[in-house]
């Protein structure tokens, strides 16, 4: 049997013939064809009744090398085509999938990984258009090369394709490492793609037993980027396993997040109750819903829940162990005062449980904090609208929320206040590739979907696509950052002859470090003592973050024009202190005064650039209004960028002033607060800049500067739960430490080795500024039906 796009027999025959042709033993898909290597372990995929669906091969190092070589050749061919030629291939896949979509659907259902063919067709149509328009609308950006897409066993085929298609559309080649349930559909799709004309090697599929295969593939030097979708646990495992490899890894934990379903008193109660039952009990449970109801209508909601749930059958659990977890969760919730609404009594013993609402659950209850895998729906109450938002933001996750109200103003205000990536107004679980999906808080480090989701597969044409590839270093993560540089307590007995002591900047005030110790700063020659700078530590970072988190929400809410004026004021203050700042650069780095003054001038211009960005399309709060075609009713939706929160920045040695104001401007322009660590080698320009910050009208606590041992402060930033992102210039050990550590909670990382000094900070090309701006925002999509 061989795939033929003109195949016209019944879908069932095609599906059966495809498995029969492979003798229900699926090989690896490499270089446009199936490969069945000998002497490989196999993994059996079984259906819900225990019957064997097929066997998949477990790839080894030899297979990975062969696949990577194929992907490199495929990338050269694919990226060499014109945008029109790539779009034409993807459009042919649309036609092929239209003919054989039912076959793909049946295979997905058999593997218990349901996926509608229409959603796949919609993805293909959308991204084929972007393949056509890449060079027209996304200029001066280049594909990364070979991209690895990894998904967990419980991840849907839709989530997998949502990452594969944009990578292909932008001109990359892709190596897919699917989970167990997505492996057969992924292999079938790969064959359909090649049959539609996709060049050999552009799309490859490697199967294995668990997530460890993803880390083994990432070790190959040809991989430029790894992106993951699935449950949080496997994502953390992948991040830790790939730490130190010099490859960027992003995760989208789309499975297991806790999401609020908020019903206000102004809602259509009947519709809201119908939809919460549909979301919590009848759909595949990829997320855990928590029902939040305003107290004035809670009795009405409870009555309707009892009516709608009457007669609902028990839900099958995966195992008896899940039943034990469910029983324990329900028992503890009842002990804390919750009451039950059940469709029928729970059977004494069996791997099934009736749909259950846990009324009046406490926010600290295990059924809310760490939900069990069963059909449980916690119900919490709130009094005011503000309290409803607070309750909705209670979860550490920030994937999505559903809000129900007939008051459009309340809906929009609530949507803006919720710390989630997707907000559905009077609806739930709606998606379309035209708008981005971006997890907030602990729900992801990348953006999928929309134009915004394309940039993870691109890099500016004039910069490198990744960190220098390397083997992981042998590190003791517990001891990293503990061997600090020798600190001293400066002798102030003779101020006239002593080197100048500098202070750090926390909460709008200059201060010494909490330890009271300082580090010596040496002149360019390396002998003697030029100055003393504070030796900051964990307590200083804690104080700075506490100040930053208080002021950041208010700064983010300021209008773009007000933020712009503050940045213009900062630039004006820097210009006024030109001689003092230039002198600090001169004595610290050894540059001539002419070169030092030039750096100050460039820094002033850079701050003005960021001020101009504040109220423009790329730098303010652009709202992209789009039609809403996928909904059964008419409506609209929009996406907008939001600040990350508090950003930790470990500054580079090169151009110590210019690099600092460039990164500072990118962060605060978009509404973030920052905790900056100056270059340990050249700290004086950043510490001298504090006098500019003091004379500016930036709110106290928005910008904090803490000097000291770089590794010690990196550890403090990495282990602070409030910090959402870290931009790091430092050692290879520091990069590896951050990749390994910043997983609980997840942090967005921008990592650069100090030896990677080819970055030219003097460049002011719009693409470079846009890249920094995109690293400083996260996206929110709001869906509003009109009927």
N, C-alpha and C positions, 0 to 999 in steps of 0.2 A: 504494500500500500504506500502511496506517495501523495502528499497533498496537491490538489489541483484547484486553483481558484474558480474554475468553471464547474466544479463538482455540483451536481444537481439532484442527487438522490436524497432520500429522506434524511432529516437531521439525525435521527436515532441511529441509522445505519452508519453515517459518517462517524458519529461519536463512538459507536461500538467498534467499527473498523479501525479507528485510530488506536484504541487501546489494544485490540487484537493484533494489529500489525507490530506493536512493540511487545507482544506477549505479556502485557500488563507489567512490564518491567521497563521503566522509562530511564533513559540514559541522560547524559549531560548534553546541553545544547551549546556547541562551540563552533565558531567559524561557519555559521549558517546551516549546520546539520547536526543530527543526533550522533553522539559518540558513546559507545558502550564499552568502556575500558574493562579489561579482565582483572581479576583478583581484587575487586573492590567490595567493601561492605555495602549492604543494602539496607534500606529502611522501609518497613511495610506500613502503608497507609490503609487504615480500616475505616469502615463506615459506622454509623451509630449502632448497627446490629452486630458488629464484630466481623463482618465479612471483609475480605481483602479487596481493596480497590485496585491497587497497583504497588509496585516496589520502585523506590528511587535510589539512585546510586549516591554513595557518600564520597564526594570529591577529596582528593589528596593533593599534596604539593605539586606533583607532576601535572595534574589536571589544571591546577591554578596557573602554573607557568604557561601551559599551552593556551589557556583561555586569555591570559593577559597579553600574550603575543598576538593573538587573533584580534583582541580589542584595539591594540595599538594600530595594526594595519587597517582595521575597520574605521578608526577615527581619521586616519589620513585620507581614506577614500570619501567618507561621509562629510568631513569638514571641507573637502575640496570641491564639493558640489555647490551650485548656486542655491540661494534661498528658495527659488522657484522649484528647483529639482527636488530638494528635500521635502518641500510642502506637497509636491505632486505624489511622492511615495507615500506620505502619511495619509493623503486623501484616498489613495488606492486601498489602504488598509481599512478605511471607513467602509468602502464598498464590500470588501471581503468579509468584514465583521458583520455587515448587514445581511450577507448571505448565510453566514454560519454562526450568528449570534446565539441562536438557540442551543447549538452544540456546546458553546462555551458556558452558557447558563446551566445546562444540565450537568456538565462536569463540575461546575462550582457547587451546585446543589448536592451532588454526590459526595463531594469533599467537605460538605457542611460549611461552605464559604460562599454564600449566595451573593450574586452580583448581577444587576440588571444590564442586559446588553445595551439598552438605550443610554445608560449612563456612560458606558465605555465609548459608544459612538459620539456622545456629546463631548467627551474629553478629546477624542481624536479630531473632531471638527475644530474645536477651540485651539488646540495646539498646532494643528496643521496651518492655521491662519497665522499664528505667531512665527512658525518656521518661515512663512512667506515674508513677514514684515520685520524680521529681526534686524537686518541691516538698515532698514528705513527708520524705525522707531527706537532702536537701541543701538546707537552709534558709539564707536570707540570702546566696545566691549567684545571680548574674545572667549570662545568656549574653553573650558578647563582642560579637556582631554578625555581620559578614561575615568568614568564615574562608577562607583559601586553603590548599589541600592540594596539595603538589607531590610527584611521585615521579619517579625516574630511569627510564631506558629498560629497565633490567634488573630492576626491582622487580616483585613479584608483585601480582596483583589483590587478593589477600587483605590484603596490607599497606596497599594504598590504601583498601579498604573499612573496615579497622580504624581508620582515622583519620576517614573521612567519617561513618560511622554515629554515633559518640559526639557529634560536633559537631552533627549533626541532632537527636539525641535530647535534647540540652541546649537546643535552641531556636535554634541559629544557622543562618544560610544559608551555603552552601559554594560556592566556585569551585574546581573541580578542574583542575589542570594535569598531565595524565598523561604518562607516557613513551610511546615509540613503540609498544611491544608491548601496553601497557595501554590505549591510546587507543580502539580499537574496542570492547572489552568495557565500558569506562567509559561510552562514548556509549550503548551498548545498555542498560546498567543505568539510566542517567539517564532514558531513555525509558520503561523499565519502572516506575520510581519515579513519574513523572508520570502514567502510565497507571493506577497504583494509587491516585491521588488526592493526591499531593504537590503543593502549590500551585506555580504557575509562579514561577520565579525563585529558589526555595529551593535547588535543585541545578543548577549550571551547569558546563559542560565547555568549556575552551579548549584547543585543540591547537596544537602548534608544532613546530619542528625540533629544539630542544635546551633545556637547562635555563635558558637566558637568558630565556625567556618567563616563568618563575616570578618573576624579578626585575622584569620590566616590569609584571606584574600587581601586585606588591607596592608599586609606586610610587603606585598609585591611593590616594587619601586615605580611601576607604571601608574598606580592608582593616585589620582590627584584629589579626590574628594569622596567622602563616605557619608551617606545620609540614611537614616534609619527611621522606620515607622513601626509602631506596635506597642507592647506593654512597657511600662517604665523599668521593670526589673531587668529585662533583656537589654534595654537601651543603656542602662548603667553598666552592665557587664561588658558591653561592646566598647563603651568609652574607656573603661579601665584597662581593657585588654589592648587597646590601640594607643594608649598614652605613650608618648615618646617616639612614635613612628614618623612624626613629621607630616602627618596628614590631617586635614581638618575633618572633624566628625560632628554632625548635627543630628539631633533626635527630635522626633515628633511622637510623643507618647499618646497615641489616639485611643488607647484601650485602658479602661479602668479609672478614668478621671471622675471626680465627684462634681456634679453640675447642679445649680439651683433652678428650680421650676417655681417662679414667683407669681402668686395670684393676688392682685390688689383688689380692694373692695369695688373698684370701678370696672372690673372685668366681666365678661360674659361667662358666668360660672358654669353653665352647662357645657359650653364648648371647651373651657379650660379643663374640666374634669374628664371629659371624653378623651382629650389629647394626652393628659398625664397618664391615664390608664394605657393608652396606646404606646406611649413612650417607655413606660416603666415595665410593662408586663407582656406586651405583644410583639415588640421588636426585638431583634438580636441585641443582647445587652453588651454594648461596647463601652457605654458610660453608665455611671451610677447617678440616678436622679435623687435630689432631696427636695421635697415639696415644702415651700414656704408660703404660708397663707396669712393674710391680714386678719386680725382677731375679730373684726366686725363681721366677717363672712365665714369664719371657720366652721360654725355649726351647719351652715348651708352646704359647704363643701363636703363635710363629713356625711351628711344625709345622702348627697348625690353619689359619693363614692360607694356607700353601702348598696345603693340601688344598682349602680353600673357593674359592680363586682359580683353581684349575686349570680351564682351558676357558673362562674369561671372555673375551669379545670385546673388541677395541679400542674405545676411546671416541672419538667424533668431536669434533675441536676446531673452534673457530670459524674459524680461518685458519691458513695456513702460518706466519705470524708467531708464533702461539701455540706451534707445534711447535718453533720455534727456541728460545723461552724455556724450554720443557720440557726439551729436550735439554741446554741450558746448566745448568739447575738440577740435573738428574740427574748430569751430569758433575762439577760442583763438589762435590755431596754425596759422590760416590764418592772424589774426591780427599781429602776430609776423613775418610774411613774408613767411610762408609756402604756397606752391601751391599744388593742388590736382591732383592725377590721380585716376579716378574712373571707374569701369567697366560699370556703368550705373548711371543715375541720382538717387539721393536719394529720396525715396517716401516722400510725404509731412508729413505723420504721419503714424506710424505703428511700431511694434516691430521688425523691420528689417532694415538692412543698407547694402549698396554695399561695396565690398572690396575696400579699399581706401589707397593710398600711400600719405603720407604727406611729399612732397619733400622740402628739405632745412630746415628741422626742427632745432630749436635751442636746444642745450644740456640741457638748463634750462626749456624747454617747458613742460607743464603738460603731453603731449602725450608721452614724454620720461621718465620723472621722476615718474609719477604715471599714467600709462596707463589705459584707460577706458576699459570696457569689450567687446567692439565691434571689428569688423574686420579692425583695423587700423594698418598701418605699417609706423612709422616715418623713414625718410631717412635723414641721416646726411652725410657730406662730410669731408674728411681729405686730407692733402697734402702729407706728408711724411709717411713712414712706422712707424716711432716712434710716430707720431701724431695719427695714426690708433690704435696703442696699447693703448695710453692714452685715446682715445675716447671709446675704448672697455672696459676699466677699470673704466669708468665714473660712472657706475651704482653701487649702494650700494650692489647689489646682486652679487653673484659669483657662480652661478650654472653651466652655460655652455656657450660655444661660438662656432660659426661655422666660419671658415676662408677659403677663396677661393683664391688659387694661384697655379700656376704650378711650382713655385720655392720652392723646398723642404727645402732648407736652410732657406728661409724666413718663411716658414710654421712652422718649428721647433723653430726658434727664437721667433716667435710671440706666439706660444703655451706656451713656457716657461715663457714669460713675462706677459701673461694674468692671472689675479687673479681669476681663475674659476676652478671648479672641473673637468669638462669634456670639451675637445676640439675636435671638429670634423673637420678634414681637408678635404675639397671638399666633404662634406657630412653633415648630420644633424640628430639629434634625434635617433642616433644609441645606442643601449645598449646591454649588455650581462652580465650575472652574474659573469663571470670570472674576470672582472675588477671592481675596486671600484668606487662608486659614493659618492663623498665627497664635500659638499657645502662649498665654501670659503666665507669670509666676512659675510654677513647677511643671508646666504643661508643654514645654518645648523650647528649642533654641533655634528654630528656623521657620520660614514662612513658605507655605505651599499654596499654589493656586494664584490666579490673577497675574498681572504683569509683575507684581512684586515678587512672586515666587520664582521668576525666571532667573533672578540675579544670583541665586545660590549656585547656578551652573555656569556662571560667567565671571570674568575678572577684567579689570581695565587693561586695555591693550598694551599699555606701557609698563605694567608691573608684572611681577612673578605670580604664578597661579597658586602657589602653596608654600609652606615651610620647606626648608631643605630636608629631603628624605634622609632618615637615619634609623639605626636600630635603637630600641629602647635602652636606656641606661640602667645599670643596677643601682637602685636607690632605696634608701630607708625613708619612706614618706613621713614617718613619725619624727625623725630627727632632722628633716629638712628645715632650714631656717633657724635652728637652735644654736648653731655655731656662729654667733654674731661677731662682728668686728669689735675690737677692744674699745670700750667706751670709757670716757673720763669725765670727771667733774671739773670744769674750767676754774682756774685760779683767778679770782677777780680782785686780788689784793693790789695789783698795779695795773689799772685799766689803761693807762697811757701806753705801756709797752706790750700788753697782751694782745694776741690776735683777736679780731673782731668776732664777737659771738652773735650768731643769727638766731632768730626765733621762728617757730612754725605758726601756722594759721588755722585755727579751729573756731567755728561758730562766730566768725567775724572779728576775732580778737587774736592778737599775737600772744604766744605762750611758750613756755618751756615744755619739754616732754614730761610725761607723768613720772618717768624714772628719775628725772633731774640730771641725767647724764647727756653727754654730747659726743659726737664723733669729730675727729680732726679732718680738716679739708686741706689737702696739699696743693701747692702751686703746680703749674705745668711741668716744671722740672722734676718734681717728685720728691724734693727734699725740703724740710722745714714744715712749718704750720702756717697756712694762709688764713684760716678762720676755723671757728667751731660751729657745727650745726647740731640741732637737737637729735638725739637718738630715740626716735619714736618707736612705739611698740603696740601691742594688742589693745591696751587701755586707750591710747590716743586714737586708734582707729575706731574703737567703740564710741568714744565721745564725738568724733567727727561724723560718724554715721547717724548717731542720735540727732545731731543738729541738722544733718542733711535731710533726714526723713521727715522732720517737722516742717521744713520750709519748702520742700520739693512740690507737694501738691498745689500750694498757692502759686508758686512760680509757673507751673505748668498751665494753670488756669488764666494767667495773665495773657492779654491779647498779644498776637505776634508783633504788632507795632510797638507795644510797650517793651517787650523783650528786645526788640531791635534798638530802641533808644538806649537801653541799658548797655548793650554791647558797643554802640557808638561812643557812649560815655567812657567805657573801659578803654577803647582805642584812643580816645582823646587824652585820657590820663596817662597811657603808656607813652604817647608822643611828648607829653609834658615832662616825663621822667627819663627822656631819651639818654641823656648823658650819664645819669646814675646807672641805668640798666646796662648801657653799652660798656661802662667801666667794669661792671661785674662780669660780663662776658669776656672782656679783655684779660682781666687778671686771673680768671678761672681757666680759660681754654688756651690762652696764649695768642689768640687772634689779634691782629692789629686793630686799633681803634676805628679805622675806616671800615674794616670788615665787620666789626662789632656793631657799629652804627647802622650798617647796611642790614644786618639781621634784625635790629630793632625796627627799622623802617618796613621791612617785609612783614614783621609780626604785627605792626600797626595796620598795614594794609589787609592782612589776613583776618584780623578781628573785624575790620570794616566789611570784608566779604561776607563773613558769617552774619553780621548785622543785617546786611542786605538780603540774605537768604531767609531771614525770619518770616517775613510777610510775603514771600514769593511761593510759587507752586511747589518747589522742591523743599523749601525750608520752613514753611508754616504749618498750617493744618489743612492740607488740600482735601476736599471731599469729592469723591468721584461717584456721581449719581448714575446708575445704570438701570436698565429695564430688568424685569424679574421673570424671565421666560419659563423656568422650570416648575414654578408653582402651579397648582391646579387653578388658582385664581390669579387675577391680575394684581400687580403690586410693584414695589421698587425696593432697591437696596443700595447701600453705599459703603465705602470703606474709607478709613481715615487712619493716619499714623498717630501713635501716642508715644509719650516718653517712656523709657524703660523704668525709671525710678532713680536709684542711686547707682552711679557707675564708678568703679575703682580704676584708676589709671596709673600704671607704673611707667614712667616716662623714659624715653631713650636718651643715650649719650649725645647723639648727633644733633647739632643745632638745638641746644638745650632750651632756648627761649622760643624759637619759632615752632618747634615741635610741640611745646607745651601749649601755646596759644591756639595752634591748629586743632589739637585734640580737645582742649577746653571749649573752644568755640563750637565744635561739632556737638558736644554733649549738652551745653546749656542752651544753645539755639533751639533745640528740639524739646526743651522743658525738663531736662534731667538735672540732678544735683551731682557733684563730683567729690571724690576723695582722691587727691593726686599725691603720688610719691615721686619727688624729684630724682633725677639721675644721681646715683650714689657717687659717680665719678665727678660730675659737674653740677652740684646742687645750688651753687650761689645765684645763678640767673633766676631760677624759680623762686628762691627765697627773697631775692631783691624785688621780684614782681609783686610780692605781698603788699608793698607800699602802694602799688597801683590799685590792688583790690580794696585796700582800706579806704581809699579816696573815691571809690566808685559807688554807684547806687544799687549794686547787687545786694539782695537781702542776705543778712548774716546767716551763715551755715550753708549757703548754696555752693560755695567753693571752699574747700578745705585743703591745706597743703601740709603734709606730714613728711619730714625728712628722717633718714635713718638707714639702717641696714636693709637692702632691697629684699633679700630672701625672707627676713623676719617679717617685714611688712606685707610681703606677698602672702605669707601664711595667714596673717591676720585678716587680709581682705578675702582670701579664699574661704575661710571658715566663718565668715559673718553671713547669716542667713538673709539679711535684708538686701545686701548688694546683689543686683540682678545681672550685671555684666562686668567683666574685667578686660581692659585693654593693656597688654603686657609687652614691654620690650625688656629682654633680659637674657638669662642663660638658657641653655638647652634643658638643664635640670629644672629650672623654674617653669618652663613650658610644659614639661612632662608632669610636674607636680600639679599644676593647674588642671591639666586634662584628666588626671586621675582623681583629683579631689573635688572638683566643682560639679558634682553629680547629684548631691543631696543637700539642698535643692539644686536644680539645674541652673547653671549660669551661662550666659552667652560669652564666648571667649574670642578675642582677637589677639593672636599670639605671634610674636616676631622675635627671632633670636638676635642678640646684639651683633653677632658676626654678620647678620644679614643686613648690612648697612647700605645697600644699594638704593634704598628709598630716598628720593630727593625731596626734602621738605620745602624747597624753594618753588616747586611746581605749584601752580594755581589753576591747573586745568579743571574744568567743571566735572570731569569724570572722577578725579581724585576726591574732590569735595563731596560729590554725590555718594561715593563709596563710604566715606566716613559718616555722612548723614544717615545712610541706610543701616549702618551698624549701631546707630544711636536711637532707632525707633523700633516699635513693634506695631503690628497692624490690628485693627479691629474692623469687623464687618457687621453691619446691622441690616437685618431683613425685615421688611414691613409689608405684609399683604394688605391690599386695599379692599378686600371683600372676604 
